Amino acid sequence: MKNNDPRQNPMKDSESKLELANKIARQSKKVVKTYATIEDGLFKGVRWLSSWIDRILFNPRYGKIVSLALAVLLYLTVNFTNTSLSNNIQSVFELPSVPVTINYNSDMFEISGLPGEVAAYVMGEMSDVQLVRTQKSYSVVADLSGLTEGTYQVKLQPKDFSERVNVKLEPSTAMVTIKKKVTTQFDLSYDFINTDKLDNIYILGEPQFEATKVNVRAASDTLDSIAFVKALIDVSGKTADFEQDAVLVAYDQTGTPVKADIIPSTVKVNVKVTSPSKDVPVAVELQGEMPEGKAIEEIIFDHSSVKIYAQQSVLDKLDKVSVQLDATKLTSDTKMYQTITLPTGVRQINPARVNMDIKLGDAVSKTIDNVAINAINNTNRYNVQTKDDQIAVSVTVYGTQANVDKITAGDIYVYFDMKDLQPGEQEVTLQVNQDAGTYVKYTLQQASLTVNVTDPSNSAATDDNDSDGGTN
């Protein structure tokens, strides 16, 4: 019988292992040789490619072509990457002030409660959201068509947004009140606007309107709030008579504009533009007292008169303009450049400043007697009797010798004011006009005067009563 136990055939087992080892060794050498061949081929290929690239890159003939090819490759790589990223990234953008438009019959109804603007949140891919941001042709619509008077909760709808984005509105609804309009007639008044752009030398006349009444259409409570309707007349740059279509605006009692339909919305108006003026002399008003022993001999102006612009009624009351001069600082002959004081109601003076050449002299005094006493502002036509029938006072005149010698009693005006006097005996204060053009100063020798005031109308009534009594 044949025995198959390997332990009983050790020689054969050793031969098998040796043969296996030799086989593995041969296979390993073959693999190493193959890798060496591949490696050598790769190195040769790399060296060839490197040499070829060097010849291309550093060859002037191919340098521009290679640069262009690399630039195109870089551009395509960057843009493809950015486009891919932006197309995949979701974005949210807020539009804080999207105007709300209304679909309704504006001739028949007035709408309240609807916001003028709402916030819109745009959601979608970044490229689509960015397109909406640059487009700016979107809006929000409140559709009130078909609704009549009443209060409604209205849904606000986004309009003209891209279909590729989602839009959320805040608020998305509004509580709207619809009221029927009625029409009322108002008198027309006016305001001049942009008066700061009108030269001061011009005076605007009373506007002449094509129509003096206008129709205003609004809800009843809105009409009740309107206090007046004004035509706004733009006078900027006007130098002559003009005609324009003035815009009409309704206002409440506080002057706040009221939204309403004004029919017509403008009115034709004509306005006259004038420039009243008058030439008047310049006088000096001394402030304070001259230094002791000194007086003004004369003042020579570079302009003996100036032109003043004002309403004609103001011009009629003015016969001079004045320059303020601090007398306490006048110690010697001097020259000054002074601004002319603008009288009340005068809009402009030309020139506004004058040069003065001031000459001083030694002061003297003289007393002038028999200066007449006058009563002013006797609007009630009272009878006035002075104590001891005094009708004149003495006045001391101070100035240079030449100026004092020129003054007579007729040049001095002494008076008392009867504006607040009532019938009866009382003491009044005497005053004297200081004539700026004479460069002298007047001082009254008597400060007050006793007068007896009577009302002639009461005397007439008493005489009538006495006459009636005698006939009875």
Secondary structure, DSSP 8 states (H G I E B T S, - for coil): -----GGG-HHHHHHHHHHHHHHHHHHHHHHHHHHHHHHHHHHHHHHHHHHHHHHHHT-HHHHHHHHHHHHHHHHHHHHHHHHHHHHH-EEEEEEEEEEEEEES-TTTEEEES--SEEEEEEEEEHHHHHHHHHH---EEEEE-TT--SEEEEEE-EEES--TTSEEEEES-EEEEEEEE-EEEEEEEEEEEE-GGGS-TT-EE---EES-SEEEEEE-HHHHHH--EEEEEEE-TT--S-EEEEEEEEEE-TTS-EE--EEESSEEEEEE-EE--EEEEEEEEEEES---TTEEEEEEEES-SEEEEEE-HHHHTT-S-EEEEEEGGG--S-EEEEEEB---TTEEEEESSEEEEEEEEEEEEEEEEEEEEEEEE--TT--EEEEGGG--EEEEEEEEEHHHHHT--GGG--EEEE-TT--SEEEEEE-EE---GGGT-EEEES--EEEEEEE-HHHHHHHHHHHHHHHH-
